[in-house]
Amino acid sequence: MTSKKLKIVVACDKYKGSLTAFDVCTIIRRSILDLNPDIDVVVNPMADGGDGTVDTLVKSLSGEYVHLNVTGPLGENIKSYFGLIDNKKTAVIEMSLASGLSLIPPGKKDPLSATTFGTGELIKKALDMSCRKIIIGIGGSATNDAGMGALQALGVKFFDRNKKELGFGGSGLIKLDFIDAENIHQGVRDTEIFIACDVDNPLYGKNGAAFVYAPQKGADSSQVVLLDSGLRNFSSIVKNQFGRDVSRIKGAGAAGGLGAGLAAFLNAKIKSGTDLIITATELESKIKDADLVITGEGAMDFQTFFGKTPFGVASLAAKYGISVITINGSVDIDYNKIKKSQLDLFSGNFDIINRAMNIGEAMSSAEANLYRCVKEITKFYLRTVGAD
């Protein structure tokens, strides 16, 4: 009778700026197997809907990329891409690759005119390719247009009271008087669209898109008020014309209101980004018979416990009573501010820094530090379970 091989599942997010999720998981696997090649190490790179989501899913699920030119956030022509998985039936889109703040040159931020049109062009291409499921990560936006640009790219028209069609940007929403959605892309009706989102901000108000996020996109105090008024007007028009109350949708304020626009006209469902990735990668089936789960991210902190990758992975593992440790670039947790039930999901939280170093050195040496840290933790774990 042979004994069961020890099984470790590695489901980590990226270390932003230094290692992709695929890199992190691969390095951890190599470190474990270099110590004991008889362990069954299953890697499942993770993401939460933010930057890196497309690459993570394409690489881990043997997908492919679709490259195309789209309209950038300031109306310029840019190169972009999205991913195809599930035998080309599912498209994975990051709005930041078409309408992201990282695409804005220094000193050029302009949330009043920034548009999500390019994101709509990515969606249109996926629909044209007969994708009938689309996952859209909406982190890192430069926009505050309630998704008007994306909808314009899909055939929706927006008019002011003089029946003049609105152009790009959130500043135009204050003038919005009528929406014509008759010619929206036909593929929308037959497609499941999911928005991967890790915030629950409403569309407008003190906790809404403009007041919370527009300042980091370049808006001053008066512009914030203008943008918030535009979002209120958009919400009112949508409710009056189509009977859809986007003001009550959690996460509607994400990405400058893109969540609201896609929910209203594409029937998109706003979900936890981590949960969507867990489902897409079929992580549960890999975890249920594991002996240990390793997860982690670049910086584990208070926000981790509000739905980010390690928390989502640990919550899943808890269903099967499996121990979870996190290995992170850094750990900064005030244990007095976290519920015991949340902390108890983890058997230990580790960072890879072994001495004082600046951020540049930490990022450049991340691979070596991660490899070393994993090896030491694995040694201890194997002795604990009697498998060394």
Residue pairs with C-beta under 8 A, 6 or more apart in sequence:
5 38
5 39
5 40
6 38
6 39
6 40
6 291
6 292
6 382
6 385
6 387
7 39
7 40
7 41
7 42
7 289
7 290
7 291
7 292
8 32
8 39
8 40
8 41
8 42
8 290
8 291
8 292
8 293
8 294
9 42
9 43
9 44
9 283
9 286
9 287
9 290
9 292
9 293
9 294
10 25
10 28
10 29
10 41
10 42
10 43
10 44
10 293
10 294
10 295
11 25
11 43
11 44
11 45
11 46
11 283
11 287
11 293
11 294
11 295
11 309
11 313
12 21
12 24
12 25
12 28
12 45
12 46
12 294
12 295
12 296
12 297
12 309
12 327
13 21
13 24
13 46
13 47
13 48
13 52
13 295
13 296
13 297
13 298
13 308
13 309
13 310
14 20
14 21
14 23
14 24
14 47
14 52
14 56
14 297
14 298
15 24
15 297
15 298
15 328
15 329
15 363
15 366
15 370
16 51
16 52
16 298
16 299
17 298
17 363
18 298
18 329
18 362
18 363
18 364
18 366
18 367
19 27
19 366
19 367
19 370
20 45
20 52
20 55
20 56
21 45
21 46
21 47
21 52
21 55
21 56
22 45
22 55
22 56
22 59
22 60
23 367
24 45
24 296
24 370
25 43
25 44
25 45
26 43
27 367
27 370
27 371
27 374
28 41
28 43
28 294
28 327
28 370
28 374
29 41
29 43
30 371
31 370
31 371
31 372
31 374
31 375
31 378
32 39
32 41
32 374
32 375
32 378
33 39
33 41
34 375
35 375
35 378
35 379
35 382
36 378
36 382
36 387
36 388
39 387
42 286
42 290
43 60
44 60
44 281
44 283
44 286
45 56
45 59
45 60
45 281
46 56
46 274
46 277
46 278
46 281
46 283
46 295
46 309
46 313
47 53
47 56
47 57
47 137
47 273
47 277
47 309
48 139
48 196
48 198
48 272
48 273
48 274
48 277
48 307
48 308
48 309
48 312
49 137
49 138
49 139
49 195
49 196
49 197
49 198
49 273
49 274
49 276
49 277
50 94
50 96
50 137
50 139
50 140
50 198
50 273
51 94
51 96
51 100
51 102
51 137
51 139
51 140
53 92
53 94
53 135
53 137
53 196
53 273
53 277
54 65
54 81
54 82
54 83
54 92
54 93
54 94
54 97
54 137
55 83
56 277
57 63
57 83
57 85
57 92
57 135
57 277
57 280
57 281
58 64
58 65
58 83
58 84
58 85
58 92
60 281
61 85
61 86
61 280
61 281
63 83
63 84
63 85
63 86
63 92
64 83
64 84
64 88
65 81
65 82
65 83
65 84
66 81
66 82
66 83
66 84
66 91
66 125
66 126
66 129
67 79
67 80
67 81
68 79
68 80
68 81
68 121
68 122
68 125
69 77
69 78
69 79
69 80
70 77
70 78
70 80
70 98
70 117
70 118
70 119
70 121
70 122
71 77
71 78
71 98
71 115
71 117
71 118
71 121
71 149
71 153
72 78
72 98
72 99
72 103
72 118
73 98
73 99
73 100
73 101
73 103
73 104
73 114
73 115
73 116
73 118
73 142
73 143
74 104
74 108
74 110
74 113
74 114
74 115
75 113
75 115
75 117
75 168
78 98
78 103
78 118
80 97
80 98
80 118
80 122
81 97
82 91
82 92
82 93
82 94
82 97
82 122
82 125
82 126
83 91
83 92
83 93
84 90
84 91
84 92
84 129
84 131
85 92
85 280
86 133
88 129
88 131
89 131
89 132
89 133
90 131
90 133
90 134
90 135
90 280
91 126
91 129
91 131
91 133
91 134
91 135
92 134
92 135
92 137
92 280
93 119
93 122
93 123
93 126
93 134
93 135
93 136
93 137
94 100
94 136
94 137
94 139
94 140
95 116
95 119
95 122
95 136
95 137
95 138
95 139
95 140
95 141
95 255
95 258
96 102
96 103
96 137
96 139
96 140
96 141
97 122
98 116
98 118
98 119
98 121
98 122
99 114
99 115
99 116
99 117
99 118
99 119
99 141
99 142
99 143
99 149
99 150
99 255
100 140
100 141
100 142
101 109
101 140
101 141
101 142
101 216
101 217
102 140
103 142
104 110
104 114
104 142
109 142
109 217
109 218
110 169
110 218
111 142
111 143
111 144
111 169
111 170
111 214
111 217
111 218
111 219
111 223
111 227
111 256
112 144
112 169
112 170
112 171
112 219
112 223
112 226
112 227
113 168
113 169
113 170
113 171
114 142
114 143
114 144
114 145
114 168
114 169
114 170
114 217
114 256
115 143
115 145
115 148
115 149
115 168
115 169
116 141
116 143
116 145
116 147
116 148
116 149
116 150
116 255
116 256
116 258
116 261
117 149
117 150
117 152
117 153
117 168
118 149
118 153
119 136
119 147
119 149
119 150
119 153
119 258
120 149
120 150
120 151
120 152
120 153
120 154
121 153
123 134
123 136
123 150
123 153
123 154
123 193
123 266
124 153
124 154
124 185
126 134
127 134
127 154
127 185
127 187
127 188
127 191
128 187
130 187
131 191
132 187
132 190
132 191
132 192
133 191
133 192
133 193
133 194
134 191
134 192
134 193
134 194
135 194
135 196
135 276
135 280
136 193
136 194
136 195
136 196
136 262
136 268
137 196
137 273
138 195
138 196
138 197
138 254
138 255
138 258
138 259
139 197
139 198
139 254
139 255
139 273
141 213
141 217
141 255
141 256
141 258
142 217
143 149
143 170
143 217
143 255
143 256
143 258
144 170
144 209
144 210
144 213
144 214
144 217
144 219
144 227
144 230
144 231
144 256
144 257
145 168
145 169
145 170
145 172
145 173
145 256
145 257
145 258
145 261
146 170
146 173
146 203
146 209
146 230
146 231
146 234
146 256
146 257
146 258
146 260
146 261
147 255
147 257
147 258
147 259
147 260
147 261
147 262
147 265
148 158
148 166
148 170
148 172
148 173
148 234
148 261
149 168
149 169
150 258
150 261
150 262
151 158
151 181
151 184
151 261
151 265
152 158
152 168
154 184
154 185
154 188
154 265
154 266
155 181
155 183
155 184
155 185
156 179
156 180
156 181
156 183
156 184
156 265
157 165
157 179
157 180
157 183
158 165
158 166
158 172
158 176
158 178
158 179
158 180
159 165
159 166
159 176
159 177
159 178
159 179
159 180
160 166
160 172
160 175
160 176
160 177
161 175
161 177
161 178
163 178
166 172
166 173
166 175
166 176
170 210
170 227
170 230
170 231
170 256
170 257
171 226
171 227
171 230
172 230
173 227
173 230
173 231
173 233
173 234
174 226
174 229
174 230
174 233
176 230
176 233
176 234
176 237
177 237
178 237
178 241
179 237
179 238
179 241
179 242
181 242
181 265
184 265
188 265
188 266
188 267
191 266
192 269
193 262
193 266
193 267
193 268
193 269
194 268
194 269
194 270
194 271
194 276
195 251
195 254
195 258
195 259
195 262
195 263
195 268
195 269
195 270
195 271
196 271
196 272
196 273
196 276
196 277
197 251
197 254
197 255
197 259
197 270
197 271
197 272
197 273
198 272
198 273
198 274
198 306
198 307
198 308
199 251
199 253
199 254
200 250
200 251
201 207
201 208
201 209
201 212
201 213
201 251
201 252
201 253
201 254
202 208
202 247
202 248
202 249
202 250
202 252
202 253
203 209
203 231
203 234
203 235
203 246
203 247
203 249
203 252
203 253
203 257
203 259
203 260
204 210
204 228
204 231
204 232
204 235
204 247
204 253
205 211
205 228
207 253
208 228
208 231
208 253
209 227
209 228
209 231
209 252
209 253
209 254
209 255
209 256
209 257
210 219
210 224
210 225
210 227
210 228
210 230
210 231
210 256
211 224
211 228
212 253
213 253
213 256
214 223
214 224
214 227
214 256
215 224
217 256
219 227
231 253
231 257
231 260
234 257
234 260
234 261
235 245
235 246
235 247
235 260
238 244
238 246
238 260
238 264
239 245
239 246
239 247
242 264
244 263
244 264
246 252
246 260
246 261
246 263
246 264
249 259
249 260
249 263
249 270
250 270
251 259
251 270
252 259
252 260
252 263
252 270
253 259
253 260
254 270
259 268
259 270
262 268
263 269
263 270
272 307
272 312
273 307
274 307
274 308
274 309
274 311
274 312
274 313
275 312
277 283
277 309
278 284
278 312
278 313
278 316
283 313
283 316
284 316
287 293
287 313
287 316
287 317
287 320
287 322
288 320
289 320
290 317
290 320
290 322
291 322
291 323
291 385
292 322
292 323
292 324
292 325
292 381
293 313
293 314
293 317
293 322
293 323
293 324
293 325
294 324
294 325
294 326
294 327
294 374
295 309
295 310
295 313
295 314
295 324
295 325
295 326
295 327
296 309
296 310
296 326
296 327
296 328
297 304
297 308
297 309
297 310
297 326
297 328
297 329
298 328
298 329
298 330
299 328
299 329
299 330
299 332
300 310
300 326
300 328
300 330
300 331
300 332
300 333
300 349
300 351
301 331
301 332
301 333
302 333
302 334
302 337
302 338
304 310
304 311
304 333
305 311
305 338
305 339
305 342
310 326
310 328
310 346
311 342
311 345
313 324
314 324
314 326
314 345
314 346
315 345
317 323
317 324
317 345
318 324
318 345
323 347
324 345
324 346
324 347
325 346
325 347
325 348
325 349
325 350
325 377
326 346
326 348
326 349
326 350
327 350
327 351
327 352
327 370
327 373
327 374
327 377
328 349
328 350
328 351
328 352
329 351
329 352
329 353
329 362
329 366
330 351
330 353
330 362
331 349
331 350
331 351
333 349
335 343
350 373
350 377
351 373
352 366
352 369
352 370
352 372
352 373
353 362
353 369
354 369
354 372
354 373
357 365
362 369
379 388
382 388
